[in-house]
Amino acid sequence: MNYLERVLGLNPSADVDHQKLDDILADSKLTSLAPGKIAQIFWYARTKYIQAGETKSGTVNHAFLIGRLKSGNWFLSDQGQKPAFTLEQPDLPSLIKELKKAASEGRSWLDTSPTATRQLLTFAGIRIIGSPADMQKSLEQGQKDMVPAGKFLAEVDTGSITPGEKINAKAFVGSVTGTDPTAARSLFAGQSDSGFLIGEMPVGIYNVYTTTELFFEANLRGNIDVADSSKGLLVASPPIFEHAWLQLACSKVWAANLLKVY
């Protein structure tokens, strides 16, 4: 849940303590959040535990992120939940409404009950992470560092039909937020002489990098050759992304579908 702070190298602003979740979500620091800013929300998540052989319900301290994209849309990212939980809405009230709906349906483990209040000896509140300029600059540098230019990614082939071909990284393009990797295709425009790597990290944020093209068109229908990709970034363990896809390209022609790496 502190992924962005670690990657961006940003220092959170002063804490603002609150008694209820609705108070946090109505805080002027959040409601006046500018596009490009992110707030870290400290609250509670519902959980279950076993005591004396009985399953009981309780809550644990938890933090999640609410932020705004450059487009102005609002998003929520909860990396502590497994699988991670994300939302995106055009405005804050709609985001809060969807969060409470998801919690009532069991899709989110956040405790949105109106009767829930801050627990003794715990912090419940909000922190604003960095400034828009610092955040964007640091985030982009972190994204570039994840996949260095020229780095060997993987080898692709179609078996015995054609020789395998190595795919290398070229440059970081940008990132988008969405519910699936097709959202990243919006960044492909103007890059017809390249293939692409899409890496999801954190969940719901798709980082896009250009890659080298293939020589043999038949390999557009190929798959990762794991044995010959042992030194490739996309076969590294542990993986650097939550999920990754390749958009294979040959002579300015793209493969019909994304190749899911993991």
C-alpha positions as CSV (number, residue, x, y, z in Angstrom):
1,M,0.0,0.0,0.0
2,N,3.0,2.3,0.3
3,Y,4.3,1.4,-3.2
4,L,3.8,4.9,-4.6
5,E,5.6,6.5,-1.7
6,R,8.6,4.1,-2.1
7,V,8.8,4.5,-5.9
8,L,8.2,8.2,-6.0
9,G,10.5,9.0,-3.0
10,L,7.9,11.5,-1.7
11,N,7.3,12.7,1.8
12,P,3.6,12.8,2.8
13,S,2.2,16.1,4.1
14,A,1.1,16.5,7.7
15,D,-1.6,14.1,9.0
16,V,-5.2,15.2,9.5
17,D,-7.0,12.9,12.1
18,H,-10.7,12.1,11.9
19,Q,-13.3,10.1,13.7
20,K,-15.3,8.6,10.8
21,L,-14.7,7.6,7.3
22,D,-17.3,10.0,6.0
23,D,-15.4,12.8,7.7
24,I,-12.2,11.8,5.9
25,L,-13.9,11.6,2.6
26,A,-15.4,15.1,3.2
27,D,-12.1,16.6,4.2
28,S,-11.2,19.7,2.1
29,K,-7.7,18.3,1.5
30,L,-9.4,15.5,-0.4
31,T,-12.3,17.3,-2.0
32,S,-10.0,20.0,-3.4
33,L,-7.5,17.5,-4.7
34,A,-6.0,18.7,-8.0
35,P,-5.6,16.4,-11.0
36,G,-2.3,14.5,-10.7
37,K,-2.4,14.4,-6.9
38,I,-2.9,11.4,-4.6
39,A,-4.1,11.1,-1.1
40,Q,-3.4,8.2,1.2
41,I,-6.4,7.3,3.4
42,F,-5.9,5.6,6.7
43,W,-8.9,3.7,7.9
44,Y,-10.0,0.1,8.7
45,A,-10.6,-3.1,6.7
46,R,-12.9,-5.9,7.8
47,T,-11.3,-9.3,8.4
48,K,-11.9,-12.6,10.0
49,Y,-9.8,-14.5,12.5
50,I,-10.0,-17.7,14.5
51,Q,-10.2,-17.6,18.3
52,A,-10.7,-20.7,20.5
53,G,-11.6,-22.6,17.4
54,E,-14.3,-20.1,16.4
55,T,-14.3,-17.8,13.4
56,K,-14.9,-14.2,14.4
57,S,-15.1,-10.9,12.6
58,G,-13.0,-7.8,13.3
59,T,-11.2,-4.9,11.7
60,V,-7.5,-4.1,11.0
61,N,-5.7,-0.8,10.4
62,H,-5.5,-0.3,6.7
63,A,-4.4,2.3,4.1
64,F,-5.5,2.9,0.5
65,L,-5.2,5.5,-2.1
66,I,-7.6,8.0,-3.6
67,G,-6.3,10.2,-6.4
68,R,-7.1,12.2,-9.6
69,L,-5.8,11.4,-13.0
70,K,-4.7,14.2,-15.4
71,S,-8.0,13.9,-17.1
72,G,-9.7,14.9,-13.9
73,N,-11.2,11.5,-13.2
74,W,-11.0,10.2,-9.6
75,F,-9.6,6.7,-8.8
76,L,-9.3,4.5,-5.7
77,S,-6.6,1.9,-5.4
78,D,-6.5,-0.7,-2.6
79,Q,-3.4,-2.9,-3.0
80,G,-3.8,-4.5,0.4
81,Q,-6.8,-6.4,-0.6
82,K,-6.2,-9.7,-2.5
83,P,-6.9,-9.4,-5.4
84,A,-6.3,-5.7,-5.4
85,F,-9.4,-3.5,-5.6
86,T,-9.6,-0.4,-7.9
87,L,-12.3,2.0,-8.9
88,E,-12.5,5.0,-11.3
89,Q,-15.3,7.6,-11.5
90,P,-15.7,11.1,-13.0
91,D,-16.1,12.7,-9.7
92,L,-15.5,12.1,-5.9
93,P,-19.2,11.6,-4.9
94,S,-19.6,8.9,-7.6
95,L,-16.4,7.3,-6.4
96,I,-17.6,7.3,-2.8
97,K,-21.0,5.9,-3.8
98,E,-19.3,3.0,-5.8
99,L,-17.0,2.3,-2.9
100,K,-19.9,1.9,-0.4
101,K,-21.8,-0.2,-2.9
102,A,-18.7,-2.5,-3.4
103,A,-18.2,-2.8,0.4
104,S,-21.9,-3.7,0.9
105,E,-21.6,-6.4,-1.8
106,G,-18.4,-7.8,-0.4
107,R,-16.2,-6.7,-3.3
108,S,-14.2,-4.4,-1.1
109,W,-13.1,-5.2,2.4
110,L,-13.0,-1.6,3.6
111,D,-15.3,-0.9,6.6
112,T,-17.7,1.8,5.2
113,S,-20.3,1.3,8.0
114,P,-21.6,4.7,9.2
115,T,-21.3,3.4,12.8
116,A,-17.6,2.7,12.5
117,T,-15.4,5.2,14.4
118,R,-11.7,5.7,15.0
119,Q,-10.3,3.1,17.3
120,L,-8.2,4.1,20.4
121,L,-4.4,4.4,19.8
122,T,-4.8,4.3,16.0
123,F,-4.7,7.0,13.3
124,A,-7.6,7.6,11.0
125,G,-7.1,10.3,8.5
126,I,-5.6,11.5,5.3
127,R,-2.2,12.4,3.9
128,I,-1.5,14.2,0.6
129,I,1.4,12.6,-1.2
130,G,3.7,15.2,-2.8
131,S,3.0,17.9,-5.3
132,P,1.7,17.3,-8.8
133,A,5.0,18.3,-10.4
134,D,7.2,16.3,-8.0
135,M,4.8,13.3,-8.2
136,Q,4.8,13.2,-12.0
137,K,8.5,13.7,-12.3
138,S,9.4,11.0,-9.8
139,L,6.8,8.6,-11.0
140,E,7.9,8.8,-14.6
141,Q,11.6,8.3,-13.5
142,G,10.6,5.2,-11.5
143,Q,8.6,3.8,-14.4
144,K,11.6,4.3,-16.7
145,D,14.0,2.6,-14.3
146,M,11.7,-0.5,-14.1
147,V,12.4,-1.2,-17.8
148,P,15.7,0.3,-19.0
149,A,16.1,1.1,-22.7
150,G,17.9,-1.7,-24.5
151,K,17.0,-4.3,-21.8
152,F,16.4,-7.9,-23.2
153,L,12.7,-8.7,-22.4
154,A,12.1,-12.2,-23.9
155,E,12.4,-14.3,-27.0
156,V,9.3,-15.1,-29.1
157,D,8.9,-18.0,-31.6
158,T,6.3,-20.2,-33.1
159,G,8.1,-23.5,-32.5
160,S,10.0,-25.0,-35.4
161,I,8.4,-22.8,-38.1
162,T,10.7,-19.8,-37.8
163,P,13.8,-18.9,-35.7
164,G,13.1,-17.3,-32.3
165,E,13.5,-13.5,-32.1
166,K,14.7,-11.5,-29.1
167,I,12.5,-8.5,-28.0
168,N,14.3,-5.6,-26.3
169,A,12.9,-2.5,-24.6
170,K,13.2,0.8,-26.3
171,A,11.6,3.7,-24.3
172,F,8.9,4.5,-21.7
173,V,5.8,6.0,-23.3
174,G,3.5,6.7,-20.4
175,S,0.8,5.1,-18.2
176,V,-3.0,5.0,-18.0
177,T,-5.4,3.8,-15.4
178,G,-8.1,1.3,-16.3
179,T,-9.8,-2.0,-15.7
180,D,-7.9,-4.0,-18.3
181,P,-4.8,-3.6,-20.5
182,T,-6.7,-2.5,-23.6
183,A,-6.8,0.9,-22.0
184,A,-3.1,1.2,-22.7
185,R,-3.7,1.0,-26.5
186,S,-4.6,4.7,-26.4
187,L,-0.8,5.3,-26.0
188,F,0.1,3.4,-29.2
189,A,-0.8,6.3,-31.5
190,G,2.2,7.6,-33.5
191,Q,4.4,4.6,-32.6
192,S,3.7,2.4,-35.7
193,D,7.4,1.4,-36.0
194,S,7.4,-0.3,-32.6
195,G,5.9,-3.1,-30.6
196,F,4.9,-2.5,-27.0
197,L,5.2,-3.9,-23.5
198,I,2.3,-3.2,-21.1
199,G,3.2,-3.7,-17.4
200,E,0.5,-3.4,-14.7
201,M,2.0,-2.0,-11.5
202,P,0.3,-1.2,-9.2
203,V,-2.9,-3.0,-10.0
204,G,-5.1,-0.8,-12.3
205,I,-2.2,1.3,-13.6
206,Y,-0.7,0.2,-17.0
207,N,2.8,1.3,-17.9
208,V,3.6,1.3,-21.6
209,Y,7.1,0.9,-23.2
210,T,8.0,0.6,-26.9
211,T,9.9,-2.5,-27.9
212,T,11.9,-3.7,-31.0
213,E,10.0,-5.1,-33.9
214,L,10.1,-8.7,-35.2
215,F,11.7,-9.7,-38.5
216,F,9.5,-12.7,-39.3
217,E,5.8,-12.0,-39.6
218,A,5.0,-15.5,-38.6
219,N,6.2,-14.8,-35.1
220,L,3.4,-12.3,-34.7
221,R,1.4,-15.5,-33.7
222,G,4.2,-16.7,-31.5
223,N,4.6,-17.2,-27.8
224,I,7.4,-16.7,-25.2
225,D,10.1,-19.2,-25.4
226,V,10.8,-19.6,-21.7
227,A,14.0,-21.6,-22.1
228,D,15.6,-19.0,-24.4
229,S,14.3,-16.1,-22.3
230,S,15.9,-17.2,-19.1
231,K,17.9,-13.9,-18.9
232,G,14.9,-11.8,-20.0
233,L,13.3,-9.2,-17.8
234,L,9.9,-10.7,-18.4
235,V,10.9,-14.1,-17.1
236,A,12.7,-12.8,-14.0
237,S,11.6,-14.1,-10.6
238,P,9.9,-12.5,-8.8
239,P,8.2,-10.6,-11.6
240,I,8.5,-6.9,-11.7
241,F,4.9,-6.3,-12.7
242,E,1.5,-7.6,-11.4
243,H,0.7,-8.6,-15.0
244,A,2.4,-8.1,-18.3
245,W,1.5,-8.2,-22.0
246,L,3.3,-7.8,-25.3
247,Q,2.0,-6.1,-28.4
248,L,4.1,-7.8,-31.1
249,A,4.9,-5.9,-34.2
250,C,6.5,-6.7,-37.6
251,S,7.1,-4.2,-40.4
252,K,4.6,-1.7,-38.9
253,V,2.0,-4.5,-38.6
254,W,0.7,-5.3,-35.1
255,A,-0.4,-8.7,-33.9
256,A,-4.2,-9.0,-33.8
257,N,-4.2,-9.7,-30.0
258,L,-2.0,-8.9,-27.0
259,L,0.3,-11.7,-25.9
260,K,-0.2,-12.2,-22.2
261,V,3.2,-12.9,-20.5
262,Y,1.8,-13.5,-17.0
